Amino acid sequence: MTAYRAMHLRDPLDDTSITTFTAFAQEVFGHLPRQDQRRWAETYLKGLLGTPGKKSVRRMASAVSAAPTASQSLHQFISASPWPWDPARRALARWSEQRAAVRAWTLAPMVAPKRGLHSVGVHRRYDAAAGRVINCQVGIGMHLSTCCGDVPVDWRLHLPETWCADPELRQRARIPDSGDPRPLWELGLEMVDALAAQSAAAPPPVVADGRELNDAVALANGLSTRCCKFLVSVPGNLTLHAGPHPGSRPLRLDTPARLHAPRSPRALWTLSGPVHLPGAHHTMRLLAKWHPARTRPARIWMTNLVHASLDELLALVGTQAGTKAAMQSLREDFGLLDFEGRSFPGWHRHTTLVSAAYGWHRLSGSAGHTHGRDHRPAAAPPGGLRQVSC
């Protein structure tokens, strides 16, 4: 049991915070047309914040209400009541941006192991974390990486071809006509477009592990064509063109002689000169972290921030640690994986409410110093920095 669970979110809604919490719930879910929907949204949030252990509908209902029909009402609200989730996500993003400076938009996959075959989108897939093929749902989240921690503000569910091509499965899970079997990188670009459309300011850099999103090259190209700044982890077997112009000599990243290791044992980071993706005209460069033995890079990132300082790039690398920590807390402490329903709308409503509960925890006045462990982004990694050319 984590320290967070052991505390049971100690007094999450005491007399000093209940007013601001109610105002927060109204701001994020005030678009709901019926008063009972708004009331159950606030109740669901309280359940996510105050229920120890698994956040099933039954357990949350018991924790926050003495009414014998509370469990049925919460289930109806999350799975069957017809309310849209996009307005709540937009409101959560606005609320978060008003309370903390946004450093980056980060994309992170979510793998939810499942025992049965009935959860929407469930399929068998190799999971690198588990080291084996598992039965699971797969989604992707968009986070605002802020000075006070990461806040998820949008989600997409990956739908395999088997679900999209089966009319019976689609009807049973209430998958909309727009649901199709797109890869994670494409779903990530869709969320970038959606968030950019609602933001008044220029978008911050997008940070992602392209290796986890099926196709790092497609993701980088998609962000480039959108004129988005980005820092994307890439696989070590990627082939680029090194030099100021497309079509210059090929650079295969898994060839140690091509990406020079730093000479100093303390200089664990190197920065390449200009590179291009095959067939693309966008100029990029590489940031590499090396193994102590310096035989080949441990991680490589590709970025179009060609004029950014080394400190700026390392700060963006640090946001990935913050996103990873936030995802761990969302899974373990906020019930991200605990949705027991089988519908597409239910999954999206649950992830929206989980995001709102986590956003309140991170960015409300008491967040970050009263409730459990801190999930702020890691500081820039230590070690020397040395710029080298490919």
Summary of the structure (lengths in Angstrom):
residues: 390
radius of gyration: 22.0
end to end distance: 47.7
largest distance: 70.8
contacts: 1275
relative contact order: 0.16
helix: 38%
strand: 20%
